[in-house]
Amino acid sequence: MTDRHVLVLAGGLTHEREVSLRSGARLTEALRRHDVEVTLRDADADLLPWIAAHRPDSAVIALHGGRGENGALQGILEMTNTPFTGTRSHAARLAWDKPTAKSLLQRAGYRTPDWITLAHNTFRDLGAAAVIDAIVTHMGLPLMLKPHQGGSALGAAVVQRPEDLPAALVGAFAYGSVVMVERFVSGTELAISVIEDAEGPRALPAVEIDFPGEHFDYESRYTAGTTTYYTPARLTEAAATEAAELAVAAHTTLGLRDVSRTDAIVDAAGAVHFLEANVSPGLTETSMLPMAVTAAGLDLGSVYADLIERSITRGTSDRLD
């Protein structure tokens, strides 16, 4: 691929900027080991003039959070006729909205914890105390609260007692105007990455996440040594097969492309539940996609070099469909 010029986009003005920069730097290094010419840059006011002047053969989005996963940057690349690896704009938008993704997977016949979504103004209009009482009565406890859009577990919290619900809501609303309240499922948390090749999407070995505390929060994700990972996950053969099938189903049902990661949980009975899908999986030293790539006997740079070639071959023919 020595004649290819690839743009890696990382950074962005989000809470996940530092993580994104780490992902972009690691991917850049991995591609350069395969003799790929890489330009690593931020998605800023100079991006569009730079694309027009340099016309990269392909782009890889290594931004996390809304800037890299909500479909907006994908749409810009589509409009500028820039081939890129990863999911197209319309499908990225679906996956970015957690309740929408859960609805689509549930409709397709897959398990996902029951949930409701509540806008901030619902509490103002109907009275916070009454709404909180209704949540506990209808959903029971414990609960998982998270912004309906977002990544890296920012604003997420587990609620074990009714009196803890107001503070958890305030924390979630700090990251968005809509909160998803989900029944908490206790079990083994998994990250299952999917990559596409000539034969279609396939699941890599699941990564089991053994974290301190009640949920896999931001600190547990990105502080080295805080969390223990097992790849492949310590699952029964049946659960491992179900998890792989779920990840591929999420990839195809949501219309994802090239690479994705599905987060899931296996309950005490061995049943696998869909939590969310990620169109721009992290690539840091504590990220699960690189762990799965290694467990599969693959090389991260080689995997992305192949995906880049797929994007170049594909071109921009499907950019707005």
Protein Blocks (a to p, Z undefined) as FASTA:
>chain_A
ZZpccdddeejjdfklmmmmmmmmmmmmmmmmnopacddddddfklmmmmmmnopabdcd
fbecjklmnommmmmmmmnopacedjdfklmmmmmmmmlmmmmmmmnopacdddddddfk
lmmmnopklmmmmmmmmnopadddddfbdeehioiacdfbfklmmmmmmmmmmnocbdcd
ddddedddddddddddfkopcdddddddddehjbdcfklmmmghkaccdddddddfklmm
mmmmmmmmmmmmnopahiacddddddfkopacdfbdcfbdcfbfkbfklmmmmmnopafk
lmmmmmmmmmmmnmmmlmmZZ
